Amino acid sequence: MRKSVPAAAAALILVLLGVPSGARAAAVFVELNPSTVPAGDELSIRASCEDNLKAATVTAEPIGSVTVSPEFGFLTATVRVPADTEPGDYPVALRCQEGGAATTTLHVVAGVEPSRGPATGGGGTAGGATGSVLIGGGLLAVLAGLGLGVVSLRRRRLG
């Protein structure tokens, strides 16, 4: 109990002196979720300024200028990357009303649609003569197992 008194006193002194906490040290940032998207997809922007009660502006070449608004303690917006955007890396810049700024990168990739799934086969696709041989072999193995079980039970009783 004595060890907690100096720790509590130190914490009280830090609070009274106004030393910034870890949460306030990195107050200005901008994030994209996902940061890599095919052209035509949506992405979410989450940002933070010194004062998250005022809207800020996020700009990037493919999405233009977007206003991020206060929501749940952050500045957020959802945008769609235009379908005709060329693949590449685009800088994204946040400008806060108080003068703060942050940057990140948007990665746009080519949207490739597969024509069909790979031909990997599977148990449900077995057909023809192979399927009936497998089913017959399985039935024979089950019958042989039952026959051995009956024989072993009879031997126990006899001897």
C-alpha positions as CSV (number, residue, x, y, z in Angstrom):
1,M,0.0,0.0,0.0
2,R,2.9,2.4,0.7
3,K,4.2,1.9,-2.9
4,S,1.0,3.2,-4.4
5,V,1.1,6.5,-2.5
6,P,4.2,7.9,-4.4
7,A,2.8,6.7,-7.7
8,A,-0.5,8.4,-7.0
9,A,1.3,11.6,-6.0
10,A,3.4,11.5,-9.2
11,A,0.2,11.0,-11.3
12,L,-1.5,13.9,-9.5
13,I,1.5,16.2,-10.2
14,L,1.5,15.3,-13.9
15,V,-2.2,16.1,-14.1
16,L,-1.8,19.4,-12.4
17,L,1.2,20.4,-14.5
18,G,-0.8,19.6,-17.7
19,V,1.7,17.2,-19.3
20,P,0.0,15.9,-22.5
21,S,-1.1,12.3,-22.4
22,G,-0.3,9.7,-25.1
23,A,-3.7,10.2,-26.7
24,R,-3.1,13.9,-27.3
25,A,0.4,13.6,-28.5
26,A,-0.6,12.2,-31.9
27,A,-3.8,14.3,-32.4
28,V,-3.6,15.0,-36.1
29,F,-3.8,12.0,-38.5
30,V,-5.7,10.7,-41.5
31,E,-6.5,7.0,-42.2
32,L,-8.1,5.2,-45.1
33,N,-9.9,1.9,-44.7
34,P,-9.0,0.1,-46.9
35,S,-6.0,1.9,-48.1
36,T,-5.8,-0.3,-51.2
37,V,-8.9,-0.4,-53.4
38,P,-9.9,-1.2,-57.0
39,A,-11.2,1.7,-59.0
40,G,-15.0,2.0,-58.4
41,D,-14.9,0.8,-54.8
42,E,-15.8,2.8,-51.6
43,L,-13.4,3.7,-48.9
44,S,-13.8,5.2,-45.4
45,I,-11.8,8.2,-44.2
46,R,-11.1,8.6,-40.5
47,A,-9.2,11.7,-39.4
48,S,-8.4,13.6,-36.3
49,C,-7.5,17.2,-35.7
50,E,-6.7,19.1,-32.5
51,D,-10.5,19.9,-32.3
52,N,-12.7,17.1,-33.6
53,L,-15.8,19.2,-33.2
54,K,-15.0,21.2,-36.4
55,A,-15.1,19.7,-39.9
56,A,-11.9,19.4,-42.0
57,T,-11.0,18.9,-45.6
58,V,-9.3,15.8,-47.1
59,T,-8.0,16.1,-50.7
60,A,-6.7,13.5,-53.2
61,E,-6.5,13.5,-56.9
62,P,-9.0,10.7,-57.6
63,I,-11.6,11.6,-55.0
64,G,-11.3,15.4,-55.1
65,S,-12.0,17.5,-52.0
66,V,-14.0,15.8,-49.3
67,T,-15.3,17.3,-46.0
68,V,-14.8,15.0,-43.1
69,S,-17.4,15.6,-40.3
70,P,-17.4,14.9,-36.6
71,E,-18.8,11.5,-35.7
72,F,-17.9,9.3,-32.6
73,G,-15.0,11.5,-31.6
74,F,-13.3,11.4,-35.0
75,L,-13.8,13.1,-38.4
76,T,-15.2,10.7,-40.9
77,A,-16.5,10.4,-44.4
78,T,-17.1,7.6,-47.0
79,V,-16.2,8.2,-50.6
80,R,-16.2,6.2,-53.9
81,V,-13.1,6.1,-56.0
82,P,-14.3,6.8,-59.6
83,A,-14.4,3.8,-61.8
84,D,-12.2,5.4,-64.5
85,T,-9.3,6.1,-62.0
86,E,-5.9,4.8,-63.3
87,P,-4.1,2.3,-61.0
88,G,-1.4,4.0,-58.9
89,D,-0.5,5.6,-55.6
90,Y,-2.1,8.9,-54.8
91,P,-1.2,11.2,-51.9
92,V,-4.1,12.1,-49.5
93,A,-3.8,15.3,-47.5
94,L,-5.8,16.4,-44.4
95,R,-6.1,20.1,-43.7
96,C,-7.6,21.1,-40.3
97,Q,-9.3,24.4,-39.6
98,E,-6.7,25.2,-36.8
99,G,-3.9,24.8,-39.3
100,G,-2.9,21.1,-38.6
101,A,-2.1,18.8,-41.5
102,A,-1.5,15.1,-42.1
103,T,-0.9,12.9,-45.2
104,T,-1.3,9.3,-46.2
105,T,-1.3,7.3,-49.5
106,L,-4.2,5.8,-51.4
107,H,-3.3,2.8,-53.5
108,V,-5.6,2.2,-56.5
109,V,-5.3,-1.2,-58.2
110,A,-6.8,-2.6,-61.4
111,G,-10.1,-4.3,-60.7
112,V,-9.8,-7.8,-62.2
113,E,-12.8,-10.1,-62.3
114,P,-12.1,-13.8,-62.5
115,S,-14.0,-15.5,-65.4
116,R,-14.6,-18.7,-63.4
117,G,-13.3,-20.6,-60.5
118,P,-10.4,-23.0,-60.7
119,A,-11.0,-26.6,-61.7
120,T,-9.9,-28.3,-58.5
121,G,-12.4,-31.2,-58.5
122,G,-14.0,-32.5,-55.4
123,G,-15.9,-35.3,-53.9
124,G,-19.2,-34.1,-55.2
125,T,-18.0,-34.1,-58.8
126,A,-16.9,-37.7,-59.0
127,G,-19.0,-39.4,-61.6
128,G,-19.0,-42.1,-64.3
129,A,-17.4,-45.5,-63.7
130,T,-15.0,-44.1,-61.1
131,G,-17.9,-43.0,-58.8
132,S,-19.6,-46.4,-58.8
133,V,-16.3,-48.2,-58.2
134,L,-15.6,-46.0,-55.1
135,I,-19.1,-46.5,-53.8
136,G,-18.9,-50.3,-54.3
137,G,-15.5,-50.5,-52.6
138,G,-16.8,-48.6,-49.6
139,L,-19.7,-50.9,-49.2
140,L,-17.5,-53.9,-49.4
141,A,-15.2,-52.5,-46.8
142,V,-18.1,-51.9,-44.4
143,L,-19.5,-55.4,-45.0
144,A,-16.0,-56.9,-44.4
145,G,-15.8,-54.9,-41.1
146,L,-19.2,-56.2,-40.0
147,G,-18.2,-59.8,-40.9
148,L,-15.0,-59.6,-38.8
149,G,-16.9,-58.2,-35.9
150,V,-19.4,-61.0,-36.0
151,V,-16.6,-63.6,-36.2
152,S,-14.7,-62.1,-33.3
153,L,-17.9,-62.0,-31.1
154,R,-18.6,-65.7,-31.8
155,R,-15.0,-66.7,-30.9
156,R,-15.3,-65.0,-27.5
157,R,-18.5,-66.9,-26.7
158,L,-17.1,-70.3,-27.7
159,G,-13.8,-70.1,-26.0
